[in-house]
């Protein structure tokens, strides 16, 4: 049975030697069984990150919002925005950072367009200092994961 028949495609990649050295270090430090496993995971991560830019599919993840709660109306506006996007929001956790600063971690699952709209609205609130979405494409998460037991292809 060929690699392709097993759902694995083998191909060569030319990279600078310094990058190859860093790849080897990362592979050992992170416990990857092979370069192929590390590269497959890195590509999956890259494709996940750009999928949110492409505006396609369902994403899951966390949106981190840091804001100054002393700015008049900030908390109310953030709450209103979250209520507007109930279809995408699974849960939210409020964390006190300092006397003035708070962080809200919003767990989301939904169409990437709605989640991106939520992110845009959160960023527009006066008093919000930082909004970082950590989104993962659900479709990419469901792709087969390459591990030392799933393939005999060696790098």
ABEGO torsion letter per residue (X at the ends): XBAAAAGBBBBBBBBBAAAAAAAAAAAAAAGBABAAAAAAAAAAAAAAAAAAAAGBEBBBEBBBBBBBAABBGAAAAAAAAAAAAAAABABBBBBBABAABBBBBBBBBEBAAAAAAAAAAAAABBGBABBBBBBBBAAAAABBBBBAAABABBX
